[in-house]
Amino acid sequence: MMKLGILVNTASHLNHVTGLARAAIAKGQEVIVFAMDEGTRLLENEAFASLATVEGVSMSVCEHSAGANGVSIERLPPQIRCGSQLNNANMVGAADRVIVL
């Protein structure tokens, strides 16, 4: 099974992130999403945050970036892990391919 990593560091590509993730899952692939920098702003969008509840998707967020961008992590789905750049490094190490949006 292929693992697709999606590094989200801008808030500009919501449709691309969700579309790529859902297409990969439909093909039986695993998806790992890491949000950082301005990409943490997408956590305020239900379409993005709900990806964490999809089977086959794991999602984490840089807690420091979320705070720096004024994004509250208190109401996120429990499936979203709040962490650090270590989560990013783990995604890059585990993924067969990484897309940066």
Summary of the structure (lengths in Angstrom):
residues: 101
radius of gyration: 12.0
end to end distance: 22.7
largest distance: 36.4
contacts: 322
relative contact order: 0.26
helix: 45%
strand: 26%
